[in-house]
Amino acid sequence: MSTAIVWFRRDLRLTDHPALAAAIAAGHSVVPVYIEAPAEDAAWAPGGASRWWLDRSLTALAADLARRGSRLIVRREPSLAALRTLARECGATAVYWNRSYEPAAIARDTAVKSALREDGLHVESHIGNVLFEPWTVKSGAGTPFRVFTPFWRQCLTRLTEVPPPTPAPKRLPAPKQWPQSVPISALQHAPAIAWDGGLASMWVPGEAAALDRLEAFLDADASGYKTQRDRPDLAGTSRLAPALHFGEVSPRQVLTAAQSAVMSACAGDAIGIESFVREIGWREFAHHILYAFPQTPESPLDERFRALPWQSDDTMLAAWRRGRTGIPLVDAGMRELWHTGWMHNRVRMVVASFLTKNLGQHWLHGARWFYDTLVDADLAANTLGWQWAAGCGADAAPYYRIFNPILQSERFDLTRAYIRRWVPELAQLPDIWIHKPFEAPATVLSAAGVVLDRDYPHPIVDLRASRARALTAYDAVKTATPRQ
């Protein structure tokens, strides 16, 4: 029996793994491989929260493979060198993987595929992390979509083209001789200092946990998704983003499970599930945008925004990162992020707007902080979200939107539980003042045991004045000529 290497990357699962299924179908014995090559991710290296998740996800994958008579072989060296060495060690004649669409991954994979084929190996790559290949969804003019709604409308007409997920193999055919592997611990993903208690209390990485989370969401929570997804005081979202990023579950699995749930749901529940499926569409859109516009992790999609006069204030940036801005909803979100590696999506939009519009800081400061601290730090989604918040990306609103964090707080933290959890120094304030303690009467603050600038800061910026400055700065953008 010939031997094939299956290169695992952001697809740390056995169910619906097209590359793995193809290798087995071709009659190969399989050597599952994970390669860490830090230099290949230098521009956007995984942050601490991502490394924490990856450590546990790889451990879970290794256990799943062991239960099927296989092993996860781990190497830490440049990808091409590792694959060549492994092919010699196990006598592999073929290499399989699922495609990635980040700019650095495309460049690496193109070079690796060419070199391995020159070595005489059979090389295949497969679609496994998106619903549609990015180059196949185009506007009527043959150009990439830059607005979500027409993009997703076209995708919806083509959902019948998406094949059903493939089941996980019961056993993996093993090679005659296993190559050596470094232990997962040698990758040093786990923190040397135990700062990860909040992450460990909230998350269980791995394929089995991801499937459990998907099932539980569709069974119990999806019915209220459309009405509850914007409320940070409720557990109204799926929290599947990290599992999708690391490929513990595929978008095809999520889509198929959601479609099945819609078929068996009542009308009200079906609306919630369909709204959830639309969020899978946003993930798809992010990856398509990144593929079509590979410069966007560093540069604005709307080139006019190069003319926007960003401010530079390390003190304000530090206060934003620590959750000490004096704006309770912003601070609650930033503290939730630091403690759990996650932040509610509505709050992500608010804190991003506050950083870029009210504080006037460049969106890349926020993008890099999120990338370092989120367990679901995904280059495509992170780039799309931050450029949307800054107004310089795809699907930009027809006006320069500036969120009012006080109004957002009053509208969406209806029970005030979110702020009380993450900004506990304000917990004793009455509901009417907890969103804006800086406006509370002195007697109310005293009764709640709050002394501003001792227990909680005054706002580091005036919301009304900073909004006016942001609109003035935007005037420079409106009249700028895009680069050709």
C-alpha positions as CSV (number, residue, x, y, z in Angstrom):
1,M,0.0,0.0,0.0
2,S,1.3,3.4,-0.9
3,T,1.6,6.1,1.7
4,A,0.3,9.7,1.6
5,I,1.0,12.6,3.9
6,V,-2.2,14.5,4.9
7,W,-1.1,18.0,6.0
8,F,-3.4,19.4,8.7
9,R,-3.5,23.2,9.0
10,R,-6.7,25.1,9.9
11,D,-8.7,22.0,9.6
12,L,-8.2,20.2,12.9
13,R,-11.0,17.7,12.5
14,L,-11.6,14.2,11.0
15,T,-15.2,14.8,9.9
16,D,-15.7,16.5,6.6
17,H,-12.0,16.6,5.9
18,P,-11.8,16.5,2.1
19,A,-8.0,16.0,1.9
20,L,-8.1,13.1,4.3
21,A,-11.1,11.5,2.6
22,A,-9.3,11.8,-0.8
23,A,-6.1,10.2,0.5
24,I,-8.1,7.3,2.0
25,A,-10.2,6.9,-1.2
26,A,-7.1,6.7,-3.3
27,G,-6.0,3.6,-1.3
28,H,-3.1,5.2,0.6
29,S,-2.0,4.6,4.1
30,V,-2.1,8.0,5.9
31,V,0.5,9.9,7.8
32,P,-1.3,12.9,9.5
33,V,1.0,15.8,9.9
34,Y,0.9,19.2,11.6
35,I,3.8,21.6,10.8
36,E,4.6,24.8,12.7
37,A,6.7,27.2,10.7
38,P,6.9,30.5,12.6
39,A,8.7,32.4,9.9
40,E,5.8,31.7,7.4
41,D,3.3,33.5,9.7
42,A,5.6,36.3,10.7
43,A,3.4,39.2,9.5
44,W,0.3,37.9,11.4
45,A,1.7,35.4,13.9
46,P,-1.0,33.8,16.2
47,G,-1.4,35.6,19.4
48,G,-1.4,34.2,22.9
49,A,-5.1,33.3,23.0
50,S,-4.9,31.6,19.6
51,R,-1.8,29.6,20.7
52,W,-3.7,28.6,23.9
53,W,-6.5,27.2,21.8
54,L,-4.2,25.6,19.2
55,D,-2.4,23.7,22.0
56,R,-5.6,22.1,23.2
57,S,-7.0,21.6,19.7
58,L,-3.9,19.7,18.6
59,T,-4.1,17.6,21.7
60,A,-7.7,16.7,21.0
61,L,-6.9,15.9,17.4
62,A,-4.0,13.6,18.4
63,A,-6.3,11.7,20.8
64,D,-9.0,11.4,18.1
65,L,-6.4,10.0,15.7
66,A,-5.1,7.6,18.3
67,R,-8.6,6.2,18.8
68,R,-8.6,5.3,15.1
69,G,-5.3,3.6,15.1
70,S,-3.3,6.6,13.8
71,R,-1.0,9.3,15.1
72,L,-0.4,13.0,14.7
73,I,3.1,13.7,13.5
74,V,4.3,17.2,14.6
75,R,7.3,19.1,13.1
76,R,8.6,22.6,13.8
77,E,10.5,23.8,10.7
78,P,9.8,25.3,7.3
79,S,6.9,23.5,5.6
80,L,8.6,22.4,2.4
81,A,11.6,21.1,4.3
82,A,9.4,19.2,6.7
83,L,7.3,17.6,4.0
84,R,10.3,16.6,2.0
85,T,11.9,15.0,5.1
86,L,8.7,13.3,6.1
87,A,8.2,11.9,2.6
88,R,11.7,10.4,2.7
89,E,11.2,9.0,6.2
90,C,7.9,7.2,5.5
91,G,8.2,6.6,1.8
92,A,5.3,8.8,0.9
93,T,4.4,9.2,-2.7
94,A,1.6,11.8,-2.3
95,V,0.7,14.9,-0.2
96,Y,-2.8,16.1,0.4
97,W,-4.1,19.3,2.1
98,N,-7.1,21.6,2.3
99,R,-6.6,25.0,0.8
100,S,-6.1,28.3,2.8
101,Y,-6.8,31.7,1.3
102,E,-4.7,34.0,3.4
103,P,-2.0,35.8,1.2
104,A,1.0,34.2,3.0
105,A,-0.6,30.8,2.8
106,I,-1.3,31.0,-0.9
107,A,2.3,32.0,-1.6
108,R,3.6,29.2,0.6
109,D,1.3,26.6,-0.8
110,T,2.0,27.5,-4.4
111,A,5.7,27.2,-3.9
112,V,5.4,23.9,-1.9
113,K,3.1,22.3,-4.5
114,S,5.5,23.2,-7.3
115,A,8.5,21.9,-5.5
116,L,7.0,18.6,-4.3
117,R,5.7,17.9,-7.8
118,E,9.2,18.5,-9.1
119,D,10.3,15.9,-6.6
120,G,8.0,13.4,-8.2
121,L,5.3,13.5,-5.6
122,H,1.6,13.5,-6.3
123,V,0.1,16.7,-4.7
124,E,-3.6,17.5,-4.2
125,S,-5.3,20.4,-2.5
126,H,-9.0,20.6,-1.7
127,I,-11.7,23.0,-0.7
128,G,-12.4,22.4,2.9
129,N,-12.7,25.7,4.8
130,V,-15.2,27.7,2.7
131,L,-18.4,26.9,0.9
132,F,-17.3,28.2,-2.5
133,E,-13.9,28.8,-4.0
134,P,-13.3,32.6,-3.8
135,W,-12.6,32.9,-7.5
136,T,-16.0,31.4,-8.4
137,V,-18.4,34.0,-6.9
138,K,-18.3,37.2,-9.0
139,S,-20.6,40.1,-9.8
140,G,-22.4,40.4,-13.1
141,A,-19.4,42.5,-14.3
142,G,-17.1,39.6,-13.4
143,T,-15.5,41.5,-10.5
144,P,-15.3,40.5,-6.8
145,F,-18.3,41.6,-4.7
146,R,-17.6,44.4,-2.2
147,V,-21.1,44.5,-0.7
148,F,-22.4,41.6,1.3
149,T,-26.1,41.4,0.3
150,P,-25.6,40.7,-3.4
151,F,-22.7,38.4,-2.6
152,W,-24.8,36.3,-0.3
153,R,-27.8,36.4,-2.6
154,Q,-25.7,34.7,-5.3
155,C,-24.4,32.2,-2.8
156,L,-27.9,31.3,-1.7
157,T,-28.8,30.4,-5.3
158,R,-25.9,28.0,-5.4
159,L,-26.2,26.2,-2.0
160,T,-27.3,23.0,-3.8
161,E,-23.8,22.9,-5.3
162,V,-22.3,22.5,-1.8
163,P,-21.7,18.7,-1.2
164,P,-22.8,17.1,2.0
165,P,-20.1,16.7,4.8
166,T,-18.2,13.4,4.7
167,P,-18.2,11.3,7.9
168,A,-15.1,10.8,9.9
169,P,-13.3,7.5,9.1
170,K,-13.7,4.8,11.7
171,R,-10.1,3.7,11.2
172,L,-7.1,5.3,9.4
173,P,-4.8,3.0,7.4
174,A,-1.4,3.3,9.1
175,P,2.0,3.3,7.3
176,K,4.5,0.4,7.8
177,Q,6.8,2.8,9.6
178,W,6.0,6.0,11.5
179,P,8.3,9.0,11.2
180,Q,9.5,10.7,14.4
181,S,7.4,13.5,15.9
182,V,8.1,16.2,18.4
183,P,5.6,16.5,21.3
184,I,2.9,19.1,21.0
185,S,4.3,20.6,24.2
186,A,7.5,21.4,22.3
187,L,5.6,24.0,20.2
188,Q,5.3,26.0,23.5
189,H,1.8,27.2,22.8
190,A,0.6,26.8,26.4
191,P,1.4,29.9,28.6
192,A,4.5,29.7,30.7
193,I,2.7,31.8,33.4
194,A,-0.9,30.7,34.2
195,W,-2.9,33.7,32.9
196,D,-5.4,31.4,31.1
197,G,-7.8,30.6,33.8
198,G,-10.6,32.7,32.2
199,L,-10.1,30.9,28.9
200,A,-10.1,27.5,30.5
201,S,-13.3,28.2,32.4
202,M,-15.2,29.1,29.3
203,W,-13.8,27.0,26.4
204,V,-13.2,23.4,25.5
205,P,-11.3,23.2,22.2
206,G,-11.4,20.2,19.9
207,E,-13.8,18.7,17.3
208,A,-16.0,16.8,19.8
209,A,-16.7,20.0,21.8
210,A,-17.3,22.0,18.6
211,L,-19.9,19.5,17.4
212,D,-21.6,19.5,20.9
213,R,-21.6,23.3,20.8
214,L,-23.2,23.3,17.3
215,E,-25.9,20.8,18.3
216,A,-26.7,22.5,21.6
217,F,-27.1,25.9,19.8
218,L,-29.4,24.6,17.1
219,D,-31.4,22.6,19.7
220,A,-31.9,25.3,22.3
221,D,-30.6,28.8,21.3
222,A,-31.0,29.3,17.6
223,S,-34.7,30.0,17.8
224,G,-34.1,33.3,19.5
225,Y,-30.9,34.2,17.6
226,K,-32.4,36.9,15.4
227,T,-33.8,38.8,18.4
228,Q,-31.1,38.0,21.0
229,R,-27.8,38.0,19.1
230,D,-27.3,41.8,19.7
231,R,-27.6,41.5,23.5
232,P,-24.3,41.0,25.4
233,D,-26.2,40.3,28.6
234,L,-27.5,37.0,27.1
235,A,-25.8,33.9,25.7
236,G,-27.6,34.4,22.4
237,T,-24.9,33.5,19.9
238,S,-23.3,30.2,18.9
239,R,-19.7,31.0,19.9
240,L,-18.6,28.7,17.1
241,A,-16.1,31.3,15.6
242,P,-13.0,29.7,17.2
243,A,-14.0,26.2,16.2
244,L,-14.6,27.5,12.6
245,H,-11.3,29.3,12.6
246,F,-9.3,26.3,13.6
247,G,-11.4,24.0,11.4
248,E,-12.7,21.8,14.3
249,V,-16.0,22.1,12.4
250,S,-16.4,23.0,8.7
251,P,-18.8,25.6,7.3
252,R,-20.4,22.7,5.3
253,Q,-21.2,20.9,8.6
254,V,-22.6,24.1,10.1
255,L,-24.7,24.8,7.0
256,T,-26.0,21.2,6.7
257,A,-26.9,21.1,10.4
258,A,-28.7,24.4,10.2
259,Q,-30.6,23.4,7.1
260,S,-31.7,20.2,8.8
261,A,-32.8,22.2,11.8
262,V,-34.8,24.6,9.6
263,M,-36.7,21.7,8.0
264,S,-37.8,20.4,11.4
265,A,-38.4,23.8,13.1
266,C,-41.5,25.8,13.5
267,A,-41.8,29.1,11.7
268,G,-40.4,31.3,14.5
269,D,-37.5,29.0,15.2
270,A,-36.7,28.8,11.4
271,I,-36.3,32.6,11.2
272,G,-33.7,32.5,14.0
273,I,-31.8,29.7,12.3
274,E,-31.8,31.4,8.9
275,S,-30.5,34.5,10.6
276,F,-27.7,32.4,12.0
277,V,-26.9,30.9,8.5
278,R,-26.5,34.5,7.3
279,E,-23.7,34.9,9.7
280,I,-22.0,31.9,8.1
281,G,-22.4,34.0,4.9
282,W,-20.5,36.9,6.5
283,R,-17.6,34.5,7.3
284,E,-17.6,33.4,3.7
285,F,-17.7,37.0,2.5
286,A,-14.6,37.8,4.7
287,H,-12.6,35.1,3.1
288,H,-13.6,36.0,-0.4
289,I,-12.7,39.7,0.3
290,L,-9.3,38.7,1.6
291,Y,-8.6,36.5,-1.4
292,A,-9.6,39.2,-3.9
293,F,-7.9,42.0,-2.0
294,P,-4.8,40.5,-0.3
295,Q,-3.5,44.0,0.7
296,T,-6.3,44.7,3.1
297,P,-4.8,43.3,6.3
298,E,-2.4,46.2,6.2
299,S,-4.1,48.8,3.8
300,P,-7.6,50.2,3.5
301,L,-9.7,48.7,0.8
302,D,-11.0,52.2,0.1
303,E,-7.7,53.9,-0.9
304,R,-9.1,57.4,-0.1
305,F,-8.7,56.5,3.6
306,R,-5.0,56.8,3.3
307,A,-5.7,60.6,3.5
308,L,-7.5,60.3,6.9
309,P,-5.4,62.1,9.6
310,W,-5.1,59.5,12.3
311,Q,-4.0,60.5,15.8
312,S,-1.3,58.8,17.8
313,D,-1.8,58.6,21.6
314,D,-0.3,55.7,23.5
315,T,-2.0,56.7,26.7
316,M,-5.4,56.5,25.2
317,L,-4.6,53.3,23.4
318,A,-3.4,51.7,26.7
319,A,-6.6,52.8,28.5
320,W,-8.7,51.2,25.7
321,R,-6.8,48.0,25.9
322,R,-7.1,47.8,29.7
323,G,-10.8,48.7,29.8
324,R,-10.2,52.0,31.6
325,T,-11.8,54.5,29.2
326,G,-14.5,55.7,31.5
327,I,-17.2,54.4,29.0
328,P,-18.8,51.4,30.8
329,L,-19.8,49.4,27.7
330,V,-16.4,49.8,26.1
331,D,-14.6,48.9,29.2
332,A,-16.9,45.8,29.8
333,G,-16.1,44.6,26.3
334,M,-12.3,45.1,26.6
335,R,-12.2,43.3,30.0
336,E,-14.3,40.4,28.7
337,L,-11.8,40.1,25.9
338,W,-8.8,40.0,28.2
339,H,-10.4,37.5,30.6
340,T,-12.1,35.1,28.2
341,G,-10.4,35.6,24.8
342,W,-13.8,36.5,23.3
343,M,-16.1,39.5,23.0
344,H,-19.7,39.8,22.0
345,N,-20.0,40.9,18.4
346,R,-22.2,43.9,19.1
347,V,-19.7,45.1,21.6
348,R,-16.9,44.5,19.2
349,M,-18.5,47.0,16.8
350,V,-18.9,49.5,19.6
351,V,-15.3,49.3,20.9
352,A,-13.9,49.4,17.4
353,S,-15.9,52.5,16.6
354,F,-14.8,54.1,19.8
355,L,-11.1,53.5,19.1
356,T,-11.2,54.6,15.5
357,K,-13.8,57.4,15.6
358,N,-13.8,58.8,19.1
359,L,-10.1,58.2,19.9
360,G,-9.0,58.7,16.3
361,Q,-6.5,55.8,16.5
362,H,-5.6,53.8,13.4
363,W,-7.7,50.7,12.9
364,L,-4.5,48.6,12.7
365,H,-3.9,49.1,16.4
366,G,-7.2,47.5,17.1
367,A,-6.9,44.8,14.6
368,R,-3.5,43.7,16.0
369,W,-4.8,43.8,19.6
370,F,-7.8,41.7,18.7
371,Y,-5.6,39.3,16.7
372,D,-3.4,38.8,19.8
373,T,-6.2,38.4,22.4
374,L,-9.1,36.7,20.6
375,V,-9.4,32.9,20.6
376,D,-11.2,33.3,17.3
377,A,-8.6,35.6,15.8
378,D,-9.1,35.1,12.1
379,L,-7.2,37.3,9.6
380,A,-10.1,37.5,7.1
381,A,-12.9,38.2,9.7
382,N,-10.6,40.5,11.7
383,T,-9.7,42.5,8.7
384,L,-13.2,42.8,7.4
385,G,-14.6,43.8,10.8
386,W,-12.0,46.5,11.6
387,Q,-12.1,48.0,8.2
388,W,-15.9,48.1,8.4
389,A,-15.7,49.8,11.8
390,A,-13.2,52.3,10.4
391,G,-15.4,53.0,7.4
392,C,-12.6,52.1,4.9
393,G,-13.5,48.5,4.0
394,A,-16.1,46.4,2.2
395,D,-19.8,46.9,2.7
396,A,-19.2,50.3,4.1
397,A,-22.4,52.1,5.2
398,P,-23.6,54.9,2.9
399,Y,-22.6,57.3,5.7
400,Y,-19.7,57.5,8.1
401,R,-21.2,55.6,11.0
402,I,-20.1,56.5,14.6
403,F,-21.6,54.4,17.3
404,N,-22.8,56.2,20.5
405,P,-21.6,53.8,23.2
406,I,-24.0,55.1,25.7
407,L,-27.1,54.6,23.5
408,Q,-25.8,51.2,22.4
409,S,-25.4,50.3,26.1
410,E,-28.9,51.4,27.0
411,R,-30.4,49.7,24.0
412,F,-28.7,46.3,24.2
413,D,-27.5,45.7,27.8
414,L,-31.2,45.7,28.8
415,T,-30.7,44.0,32.2
416,R,-27.4,45.8,32.9
417,A,-26.0,42.4,33.7
418,Y,-23.2,42.7,31.2
419,I,-21.7,45.9,32.7
420,R,-22.2,44.7,36.2
421,R,-20.3,41.6,35.5
422,W,-17.3,43.1,33.8
423,V,-17.2,46.5,35.5
424,P,-18.0,45.4,39.0
425,E,-16.9,48.7,40.6
426,L,-20.1,50.2,39.1
427,A,-22.4,47.3,40.1
428,Q,-24.2,49.2,42.9
429,L,-25.2,52.1,40.6
430,P,-28.9,52.3,39.7
431,D,-29.8,51.2,36.2
432,I,-30.3,54.7,34.9
433,W,-26.8,55.7,35.7
434,I,-24.7,52.6,35.2
435,H,-24.3,53.4,31.4
436,K,-23.0,56.9,32.2
437,P,-21.6,57.2,35.7
438,F,-19.9,60.4,34.8
439,E,-23.3,62.1,34.7
440,A,-24.6,60.6,37.9
441,P,-25.3,63.0,40.8
442,A,-22.7,63.0,43.6
443,T,-25.2,61.6,46.0
444,V,-25.9,58.6,43.7
445,L,-22.2,57.9,43.3
446,S,-21.6,58.2,47.0
447,A,-24.5,55.8,47.8
448,A,-23.0,53.3,45.3
449,G,-19.5,53.6,46.8
450,V,-18.1,55.1,43.6
451,V,-15.5,57.8,43.5
452,L,-14.7,58.8,39.9
453,D,-11.0,58.7,39.1
454,R,-10.4,56.6,42.2
455,D,-12.7,53.6,41.6
456,Y,-13.6,54.3,38.0
457,P,-12.2,56.9,35.5
458,H,-13.9,59.8,34.0
459,P,-14.2,59.4,30.2
460,I,-10.8,59.8,28.5
461,V,-12.6,61.7,25.7
462,D,-15.7,63.8,25.2
463,L,-18.1,61.7,23.1
464,R,-19.8,64.7,21.4
465,A,-16.6,66.6,20.7
466,S,-14.7,63.6,19.4
467,R,-17.6,62.7,17.2
468,A,-17.4,66.2,15.6
469,R,-13.6,65.8,15.2
470,A,-14.1,62.4,13.4
471,L,-16.6,63.9,11.0
472,T,-14.2,66.8,10.3
473,A,-11.4,64.3,9.6
474,Y,-13.6,62.4,7.3
475,D,-14.0,65.5,5.2
476,A,-10.4,64.9,4.0
477,V,-11.4,61.4,2.9
478,K,-14.4,62.5,0.9
479,T,-12.4,64.7,-1.3
480,A,-9.3,62.5,-1.6
481,T,-8.5,60.8,-5.0
482,P,-8.1,57.0,-4.7
483,R,-4.8,55.6,-5.8
484,Q,-4.7,54.0,-9.2
